[in-house]
Amino acid sequence: MSIHQSLKKKGTVGVKKNVMKRFQRVNQLKAEGRWKEGDAVIGLPKTKILG
């Protein structure tokens, strides 16, 4: 039995991610000046993904 054409994934290579890893969020917060060295890495504020 084959998969229906409408259920196949197309072009999944260029899909944007909507989540960031913790180290990526910390780096972005550092760049914005919202995180200092020594601050807790648990419970980070939300960040927007640009690009």
Rosetta blueprint (number, residue, H / E / L):
1 M L
2 S L
3 I L
4 H L
5 Q H
6 S H
7 L H
8 K L
9 K L
10 K L
11 G L
12 T H
13 V H
14 G H
15 V L
16 K L
17 K L
18 N L
19 V L
20 M L
21 K L
22 R H
23 F H
24 Q H
25 R H
26 V H
27 N H
28 Q H
29 L H
30 K H
31 A H
32 E H
33 G L
34 R L
35 W L
36 K L
37 E L
38 G L
39 D L
40 A L
41 V L
42 I L
43 G L
44 L L
45 P L
46 K L
47 T L
48 K L
49 I L
50 L L
51 G L
